[in-house]
Amino acid sequence: MRDDVDAGEDVTPLGPDGAVAAGVEAIGLSKRYGHHAALEPLDLSVGVGELVMLVGPNGSGKTTLLRMASGLLEPTDGEVRIDGFPAGSLAARAALAYLPDNPVLYDDLSLVEHLEFIGRLHGVSGEELEERGAALMDRFHLADRAHDLPATFSRGLRQKTSLALGLIRPFSVLVVDEPFVGLDQPGKLALLELLADAHEQGATVVVATHSLEFADVAERCVGLRDGELAYDGEATPAQVERLVS
Amino acid sequence: MGQAASRRDDGIDPDPLVGAAGGPAGVAGAPASTVVHDLGRARRRNRAAGVDVFEGFYQAYLTAFGCAIAVLLGSDAIGDQRATADQVARVVAHGPAVVGLGVAVVLAVALRSGSRGGPLVLPAADVRHVLLAPVPRRDALRGPAVHQVRFSAFVGLVVGAGVAVVAARRLPGGVPEWAAVGGGVGAVVGATAAGVGLVGCGRRVRPWIASALAAALVGWAVADVVTGRVTSPMTLVGQLALMPLRFHPPSLAVLLLSVTAVVAGVLGVGGLSIEQAERRATLASQIRFALTLQDLRTVVLLRRQLTQEQSRPRPWVRLGALAGGRTVVWRRDLRGVARWPGVRLARVLLLAVVAGGCLVAAWAGTTPLLLVAALALFLAGLEALEPMAQDIDHPDLPSSLPVVRGELRLGHAWVPLGTMVVVALIGWGTAILVAAAGVFPVNLAVTVGAAMVVPAALLATVGAATSVVMEPSAGGNGFLPAEIAGVKVVLRAVWAPALVLLGLTPLLVARSSHQHGVAAGPAAVSGSIFPLMVGVLGLGWLRFREDVHEYFRATTAPAKGAATGDA
């Protein structure tokens, strides 16, 4: 495992063996909880720089897949690779930004302190950290709450904070789980802009969402049902609607 | 997609999300350990800034006041009968192995906890932000691991010193000497347990392997107890603990093992499973919240989730199909017991043995151990009351049945009562075994124990049922002075265990009679009459609780209406 990978390099990432790697690759990936299969063995490859929409009804395995990609869950079998590196490895953690559906914040750190420490943990510091933090707070209209503790935040504000924290650091793979839940319309628009920006700048983006608006933006749609791959093709609102129903 | 690049019309340049710096702390930025350290320091600073100094002093004053009262009352309650020379000789011969067995149980629990990701409980935000950052996990986790070792050592120190002070009242040697040795050995055991747990989680020891190792440790210690030989390191710890009676220099070698376990645990903690860390973080925060509400039932449920304890898909014993009629509730409850997982059976068995052992020690003069016996029976009662607790958890279900709620609740009490009778019988058997080892006459254990089985089981059931049925504290003390609100909170917490303690008082009556030359058996029987009456009243309370509440509501409503000018 390469511990010193620079995930932000604007070049096609190479895996440890020097071959061109997919942004996200699931190989025989499965997850079981006792007798219940949350995800049946899945093979899926998301190309570098692709913008993919992940859809499926509740309990279809979307969150399980994304959490295994982030390294938060361990596969029962198979593996996930991020830019060619095993999910959860130091290099994969440097490459992947994970925006979860449930914001988890420190109750005793202000928003600006969250941005500072999480940025520093990802190797961003100094002026760059300040600039990125200010830009994100501006985009999500968080600037006037910069020094407040999250305990005073509404669900939507917490979600915006969580998104800002996920984006404060550079990444080459962005994995997002139900990002629009709890956001107001300006927040949704800001997030759509950010996702599109990330894609334009070459990042691999995978978004699990039921939002039909996103079908217009996504290049590809992957549908899951009962933990199995149900669809892999063009993202159209009609197709998305069929997959989530 | 094309909209993305041109949609910024607010004059702010789109920031490069991809590219530029990136990479792990320690590669591109400050060393990882510095960032993690700074993060912790900032959190502590913010927490300290939010603390009201006077409120803090007041809480410290109340705590110190409460502790002082507890120490004064406790000192009086502890028997001061000095052990005879024969008893001291027996403690010297068998004590180390018995203490070693206790140490083995602690290490076994730590090992099993380690296989499930314990003993570390990280804040959920640390799991999400620090452990998912490109920071070497061994660096990020070293601080919390050291903190855990320190905390476990401190808990061990306090418990060890407390037990040693009790021992000092009966055994030769001064209190300071016993307290110092007990505290020191307790700290060593606490730190070692944390180290063993950290090794288990860092090395990702599989639960079945951890269980096998835990059983081997306990078995080894039991072998030392039975054979009277010193073969296990745990017995060496026992020798250290009894140093004021006899010093065995070779037993100091066990400290090396302790240091090894702690060092290996702290250095290897980076291998912990992030999935388990996240699960523990979430459940532990919920348990803390439930504890603040004194919601024991929720604590029990969350603890089961934390230990991944689930009912058996296949029951130990197959019972026939559920028929209607009055026995349907009993049969449902029996099915629940028949599906108890092996771990729960073992835990209840252990609690029964602990209760029996503590009652023997209380008979022999160490009265405070009656409290430990009551606590053990209370915990066993909470396990036995599971079916009733499930009805309380899901109130819609009993409400939808054409049965009076009180009758249903009372119906749920019989199988737990039967279970607790079995638990009490096991405790009684333990007492007889200990008596047979020559500690005191067997006939005393038989007669006094026989008189205690039913009141102990009944009051344990009623006490646990009281705790299960009582709703969690919903606050409402805001208008009371702090001292009264505090007393109310304490009473609420101790009420249910106090009922269980009442069921053990026949032992005190019998002991007192025995000391005055009166037959202990009949005295125990007469001493059990009052607890039995209270137990029956408790069952009545379970049946008529709603009716009594309704009566008081109806009685006080006119007065309240008048007070608010609602006439």
Interface residues (C-beta under 8 A of the other chain):
Chain A: D3 D4 V5 D6 A7 G8 E9 D10 G34 L51 S70 G71 L72 L73 E74 G88 L90 A91 R93 A94 Y98 P100 V104 L105 Y106 D108 L109 S110 E113 F117 I118 R120 L121 H122 G123 V124 S125 E128 E131 R132 A135 L136 D138 R139 L149 L165 L167 R169 P170 F171 S172 L174 E193 L194 A196 D197 A198 H199 E200 Q201 G202 A203 V217 E219
Chain B: M1 Q3 A4 A5 R7 R8 D10 I12 P14 D15 P16 L17 V18 G19 A20 A21 G22 G23 P24 A25 G26 V27 A28 G29 A30 A32 V35 V36 D38 L39 A42 R43 N46 R47 G50 P123 A124 A125 V127 R128 H129 V130 L132 A133 P134 V135 P136 S273 I274 E275 E278 Q310
